[in-house]
Amino acid sequence: MDQADNPARLSGGATRSLRSLKPLGFRNTTTLCEIPEKQIEKDKGANLVEELIIKDLDNNYLKLLISEDFYKFGGARIEIKVDNYFINGVIWLFRGELLEFKRQIEAMYRDLKGIAILMDSESALEAEFSFDIRGYVNIKGRFKERYERENQLLFSLKTTQPEIQELMNQIDELFKGR
C-alpha cells in the first residue's frame, strides 16, 4: 500500500501518542499524561468506607470495596483473585441488590441448602453460592466489565461456613446506622 493511499498517513497524526489526545465532548480536557501519579493513588483510596471480602481455602478472594459513592450512586469497586488471575473493576451494585443477596444467603446458611446469587444491576458480576455435600460453600461466577468485548473471567472459589457468617456480619455492619 502506498503512503498516499493510507488516510492515517495523510492526516499526519498517525505517530502521535494516544495518551496525549484530548477527549471529545468533555469540559475537563486533562490527558492521562497530565495527571500526577500521586493524584491517581489518592483517588483510588478516596472515601473508602468498608470492604466485603470472601476468602477461599487457597487464599483466593472476592472483594467489594464500598465507598460513599455506593450510598449515593450504587458504584463499588471489585477485586477478584483466583490462582494467578487478578481483576480490578467497577460494578453498579445498589443497596437493594446487596440486601436481596443477604436475604438469600441467610436462608441458604440457615437451611444448609439452596443457592444465593450476587449480581449487580448491569450483570457484570454474577456469583452463585451453594453448599456442597461436605458443607463447604462453592462460589461459581463470572465477571465481564464491558459487554462490547469478549473478555471475561470465569472463576470458582470454595470457602467455609464461618466465612459466610463473617460476610453476613460485614453486610450488617455496612448498613448499620444508615
N, C-alpha and C positions, 0 to 999 in steps of 0.2 A: 504494500500500500504506500503510495506516495504521500509525503508530509502534507501536501496541499489538499489531499482528499480527507484528511483527518480533522474534523471540526475542533477537537481539543487543541491541536497544534496551532490552528488558525487563531484561537482566542488568546493565545499567549499565556494562559493560566494553567496549563497542564502540569507544570512543575511546581506550582505554588502549594505550600503546605495547607492541608485541610484544617489543621488546628488554628490557623490564623484567619479563617473565613468568619465573617460576621453572620449571625443567624438572621433570617428574613422575618419581618413582622413582629419583632420584639423590641421593646424600648431599651432594655438593658443589652447593650451590644458588646459586653466584655467577652473576649475569647477565652478559651481554656488556658492558653499560654499566659494570659494576663492575670490569672487568679493565683495568688501566692499559695504555696503548699501548706503553710500554717493555717490559712483560712479554710482550706479544704478539710484538714484534720479537725479543726474547731467545729465546722458544720456537721461532720459525721457524728459527733457526740452531743450535739446541741439538744437540749430539752429531753434527754433520756430519762424516763420515769421508771420503767420496770422492764424486766425481761422474763419471758416464759420460756423455759427450757425443758426438753425431754431428752434424757441421755439414755443410750442403749448399753448393752453389756460389753461392747467393744470400744467405748469412749467416743462413739459417733453421737451426733445430736441433731435435733431440730430446735431452732431458737427463734422466737419472735421478740424483736426489740421494739418496745412500745414507748412512744414519745407523746408529748402534748398534742401532736397532730392527730393521734389516734382518737382522742376525745373530741376534736374539732371536725376532722375530715375523714377519719377511718383509715388513715395510712399507717403502715407498720413496715419495718424492715424485717427481712427474714434471712436467716443463715441456716444452711443445711450442710453438715459434714458427714459424709459416708465414705469410709475407707479413704482412698486418695482423691476423692472428689469433694469440692467445696464450692458452694454458690452463696452469693450475697445479692439480694434483690429487694424489691419493694412489692408489697401486696396491699390491696384495698380490703381490709377486714374491719367490719363495723362492730360496734358493741353488741347488737342483737345477734349477729352471726357467732360471735365468741360465746355469748351466753347460751345459745342453742347447742353449740358443741359441748359446753359444760353440762347442760342438761342430759345430753346423750351419753356422755362419758360417765356421769354419775350413775345413770341407770345401768349401763354396761358393767360398771365396777360393782354395784350393789348385787346384781343378778348373776355375775360371773359369766355372762353370755351376751350375745348381740354385737352390734357394731356402733361406732361413733365416727362421724365424718367431720373433719376440719376442712372447710372450703371457704375461700374468700369470694367476694361478690363478682369478681371477674374470672373465676375459676383458674387463676394462675397456679394456685396451690390446691391440691386435692390429696388428703391424707386419711386413710381408713384405718381405724384402730379396732382390733379384735383379739380375743383370747385364743390361745392355742390349747391343746389338750392337757398340757402340763401347768397351765396357769400363767404363762408368760403372755405379754401383750405384743402382738405383731402390729407393726405400722407399715403399711404399704402406700406409697404415694408417688406423686408426680408434681414437678414444678416446671412451669413454662411461662416465663415472664412476658414474652412477646409472641402473640399468635401469628403474626405475619411471617415468622421464621420457624424453621423446623427444629430448633434447639430445645431440648428438654432434658430434665434429669428424672429418671425413674429411680426410686430409692426404696429400701426396705430396712427397717430397724426392728430390733427385738429388745423389749425392756421388761421391767418387773412391776409388780403391783404397787410397791411403795413409791416408785417414780410417778405412777399415775395419780396416787394420792397427793404427792407433792405438787403435781401440775394443777390439780383441783384447788389446792391451797393457794398456789400462785395466782390463779384466776380470781379467787375470792379476795385476795389482797389487792389485786388490781382495781377492783370496783369498790373497795371499802372506802366509805366516805365520799363517794362520787355519785 
